[in-house]
């Protein structure tokens, strides 16, 4: 399984960005997927997750109402629409795949994810 992120960049506070993750693997539609982020010196944190068919999502409290996660299993993609970005959202964002996901459950522990992308940098200036 390979995951490739894109869409990061430098924006001003209040702006929007859309991150995309393209996956491979015949069973992509069965994977639980998520976005994590990490800043220097801090642990990687869960930002948003989506179950295998997109019927369930979950978010970090601080991004609820601003970020939206979605997926297109036919295209093997997962997106993160980020609106009203804040300086504290700046980080390297990673997409991740959970091959052991089931039903509606969304895993928030990064060590439980099986595959990771290379990351894409999001910088937000104040």
Secondary structure by P-SEA (a helix, b strand, c coil): cbbbbcbbbbbcccbbbbbbbbbbcccccccccbbbbbcccccccccccccccccbbbbcccccccbbbbbbccccbbbbbbcccccccccbbbbbbcccccccccccccccccccccbbbbbbcc
